[in-house]
Amino acid sequence: MTESPINSERGKYVAAKAALEFIKPGMKVGLGTGSTAAKFVQLLGGLVNNEGLDIVGVPTSSQTRDLAASLNIPLTTLDEAGWLDVTVDGADEFDTKLNLIKGGGGALLQEKIVASASDQMVVISDASKQVTTLGAFPLPVEVIRFGWGTTAKTIAELLEAANVGGHEIRMRMQGEQPFITDEQHFILDLHLKRIGAPRQLANQLNRIPGVVESGLFVVMADTVLVGHEDGMVHTYDRDQGDMGTRAIRIPDDDSLYVPGA
């Protein structure tokens, strides 16, 4: 069942608020990218400014960096931090094994690097992102610009033998020009419909020269928090499984539900 935009924003908000429980004073926190992650950053900024929460953030994109800086969240780089306590990020899709597709916002490379350098990855999502099998959302693959057409042809050959439901490859565009990532790469969006073996496909894609990274995050998420429009948050844990639901208070301020707010 498709959620309305307002219900989706409520779900994002309560998932983001639930993720604050994973943040403790003194932590180094990876800050994800995307509309749901932005809500977490906004809520985190409230704790920093209003309650004096002592944390330092490592943003996963220039977009998140600018948002966090505008909220006076102390920031550092991953090199300076060395290792993070937790990363909180969104997902474009997640399945029952907590495998993810990420990269709809174009920040998959930095997101994966930051999450990989964290003790824990907490994923926040509204219910619309939960799927039985990954693949309805196009899989982003970041590629270097040199020889990208040849790289795309190699990917197409791989997909012919892969356990997927579709084979269409599209260059991601921004207006009339190719979308450029923060690392100055291109993104190819693979319209696969169904991904039968996510780990195998991720490994195969990463062996292709010219591929920088794919948006398949396999065995990386430790916890997924799924927010619903009624204020309930469902928790899934990689080790403990389905941990059930709990209520998160939804404020009366409707601006919290506006996309991008």
N, C-alpha and C positions, 0 to 999 in steps of 0.2 A: 504494500500500500504506500503510495507516494505521500509524503508529508507536505503540508502547506509551508510556504516560506516562513511565516511567523512561528509555526510549530518547530520547524527546523532550527530557527535561531534560538528558541527556548531550549531545545535539546543541546545545542552547542554551548549555551551559557551554563547550564547546570553541570555538564561534563567538565567544563573549564573550572568551575568553582570547586567541584569535587577534587580536582587535581591539586588544588592548593594544599590539601591535607598531606601531600607528599613532600612539601617544601618545609625545611627546618632552617633556623638561623645558622649562618655560616656556610651554607651550601653554595656550590658552584652549579648553576642551572643552565642547561641548554634550552634555548628559546626557539620553538619551531616557527614555521611559516605557514600562512593560510588563514582563512577566516575564523576557524575555530581556535587555532593557536593564538590569533590576535586577541581573542576574548580573554584567554589565559594571561597574556602579557598585560592587558589592561587591568585585570583583577590583581595581578601581582604588583603592578605599579601602585595600586591603591594601598596594599599592605606596606610597601616600601615607604610611601609618602605619609600615610596616615597612622601607621602603627610602628614605624621604625624597623621593619624587617630587614635584617642584615644579610643580604645575599649578593652574589655577583652573577650576571648573566652572560652567556655566550650566544649571540644571535646566529641563526642559520641562513640569513640572507640580508641584503642591504635594506629590504623593506622592513624586516623585523628589527634590524638595528635602528632604523630611523624612528620606528614606533616606540621602542624601548627607551631610546634617548629622550624622546619628547615627554616621556613619563618619569624621567629622572631615575631610571633603574641603572645602577652601576653596571658597567659593561667591561668586558675584557675579551681578548682573543683566545682561541683554543690553545695556541702555542703558549701563551702566557699562563693559562689555567692549568695546562698539563693533563688533567683528568677531571671529569665532572661527576657529581653525585647523582644527578638525574637529568634527563631531557624530557620535556613535555612537548608533544607535537601532535598534529592532526593526521588524518589519513583520507585518501580518496576512496579506498575500499579496504575492508578487512574480512578475513574468513574465519571459520570456526577454529582454525589452528593458530590464529593471531598473525598470520601472514598478511602483509600490507601491499597495496599499491599507493605510492606517493609520487609527488612531482607535478601535480596539476598546476601548481603555482610556479613551477620552473626552478625550484631550489633543491631538487632531490640530491645533488652531489654533496652540498654542504650539510644538508639534513642527515644524510647517511654517515658522513664523517663524524659529525657531532654525536649522533646517537651511538656510534660504535665506540666512542671514547667516553662513555658514561656507564656508571654502575647499573643504572636502571633506565629503561625507556617506558614512559607512560604515554599512552595514546588516548586522545580525547576525540569524541565523535558524536554526532547525532545518529539516530537509528537508521537513517537512509543509507549509511555507508556500510552496513552489515550485510554480507552476502554469504551464500553457501559456497560458491566457487568464484574465485577472482576472474576478472576479465571483461566485465561489462564496461568498466571505466577504461579508457585507452591507456595502455602502458607507456609511460614516457621513457625514452632512452636518450641519454645525453651523449652526443658524439662531437668529435673535434671537427672544425670547419673544413680543414684540408681533406679532400677526397671523400666528402660526406656522401656523395652519390654512390660511390663504390661501396662504402660501408653499408648504405641502405640496401644495395643489391645483395650483399653478403647476408644481411639480416633476413631478407626475403627468402633466400635459399634455405636458411636455417628454419624458418617458419614452415616451409613446405613439409618438413619431416617432424615438426614439433607437435606436441599434444595440445593443440589450440583449436578454437572454433572459427577463426578468421585470419586473414593474412594481409589486410590493408595497412599500408604505411603512409603516414602523412607528415610532411614537414610542418612543425608548429610555426604559425605566422603571428606577427603583431602588426596589424594593418596589412600593408602590402609588402612588408619586409619580413624576413625570417626572425623569429624570436631569438634573442641572444641572452644567454644565462649570465650570472654574475662572473663566471669564469670565462666568458666570451666564447662559449660553445653553442652549437645548435641542439635542438631537441626534435627527435622523431617520435611521433605518437603512433603506437602499434594498436590497431583496432582488432583485438583478438577474440572478443565475445566470451571466450572461456579459456582459462589457463589450467590445464589438467595436472601439470607438474611444475609448480612455481620454482622450487629449488633448482631443478634441472635446467629450466629455461634461464634462470638468472645466471647460473654458471656458464651456460653455453653463450649467452649474450656477452658476458664479460671476457670471453676468450677471443672475441672478434677484434682485430686491430682497428682502431678508430672509435670503438665504443669506450666511453669514459666510465659510465655507470648506468645501471637500469633502475627504474623506480620500484623494483621488487624488493621489499624489505622482508626477508625470510629469517625466522627465528631471531628476531631482534626486539620485538615488542615484549615487554615483561607483563604489562598490565594494559588492558583497554577499558576505558570508562565510556559507556554509551549513555548519553543523555536523552531523555524523553520530554515531550512538551508538558507533561503533567508534573514535572519536577523530580521524577524518579531517575536514578542513575543505576545502570546495571554494570557490574564489575566482572570482567573475565581476566583470569590470571594464568600465565603459561604453566606454572607449577601446580596451582591449586584448583584450576578449572573454573567453572561457573560459581561465582561467589554471591549471586543473588542481587537484589536491588535494595536501595535505600533512598530516602527522600532528601532533596536539596531545596531550600526555600527559594522561590522565585520572587524577586522584588516587583513592586508595582510599576517601576519605571519602564515604559514600553520601549524607550530608546535602546535598551539592552537587546531587544529582539530584532533591531533593524540590521540587515545585512551590512557588514563592514563596520558596524558600530563598535 
